[in-house]
Amino acid sequence: MSHTYLIDLYALIDERLKDITKENCRGEPTENEIFFRKGRSEVLTEFKEFLTDNYSSKLPRRIRNRYSVK
């Protein structure tokens, strides 16, 4: 996997997680919306952890720390 693709994936996941956070702050969501957002957030976080565990070692050291899961 190219470094740029991996970095783009990290950026996209972070952007989607921010969108979910913004959606949680707006109005009063229904139970289904809460359930959907929670599940979506968990899946994105798990995918980011997967990328970190399996592909971050392929990034150059100076870039690797910037994209580690916190």
Secondary structure, 3 states (H helix, E strand, C coil): CCHHHHHHHHHHHHHHHHHHHHHHHCCCCCHHHHHHHHHHHHHHHHHHHHHHHHHHHHCCHHHHHHHCCC
